[in-house]
Amino acid sequence: MPSPLRKDEAHKLIDKLPADATWDDLMEQIYVRQAIENGLRDSEQGKLQSVQEIRQKYGLPE
């Protein structure tokens, strides 16, 4: 379940962008923030896989 939007956090993202930022720049920042929050939530819930498990799953060398 996605975290609820906090307007103050959204404002902080916007305020950190340069004056000539584009909508794509803002969308990228939102995406990165969402990915980090999702990763932290998965970590807290124990939904982790080791690097070795991922390498084995995709047939990558150690």
Secondary structure, 3 states (H helix, E strand, C coil): CCCCCCHHHHHHHHHHCCCCCCHHHHHHHHHHHHHHHHHHHHHHCCCCCCHHHHHHHCCCCC
